[in-house]
Each structure stands twice: as C-alpha cells, then as structure tokens.
C-alpha cells in the first residue's frame, strides 16, 4: 500500500532506506576495506569532512 500524503511518502522512503541500508558507516571500517585502493586516504578524508564518524 502506497500512502497518498506527502508525509506518508516521506515515511515510506525512510522505511525503505532503513530496510536497504546496512549498518552506519565508520571511517575505521572504510579504511580497512579500501586499503588496497590507491586513493583510499582521499576517499576517507572526504567522508570525514562530510561528517562520517571515526
């Protein structure tokens, strides 16, 4: 069932995002998973500036 109100659509979107998105990102996990890539430090630094927690 798809809600008709705008607030309902926002609630549906939040629910879908929670169901599809895994655990929250953390820089330490990203460093570990990206360590083989040449630009790992650049990616991690950009995400740090974007507010991803350590």
PEVENBEL-V252399 format. One record per backbone hydrogen bond with DSSP energy under -0.5 kcal/mol. NH is the residue of the N-H (numbers start at 1). CO is the residue of the C=O. Records with the same first field share a line. If there is no record, write none. Layout:
# PEVENBEL-V252399
NH=CO, CO
This chain:
# PEVENBEL-V252399
3=1
9=5
10=6
11=7
12=8
13=9
14=10
15=11
16=12
17=13
18=14
19=15
20=16
21=17
27=53
30=26
31=27
32=28
33=29
34=30
35=31
37=34
40=37
43=39
44=40
45=41
46=42
47=43
48=44
49=45
50=46
51=48
52=47
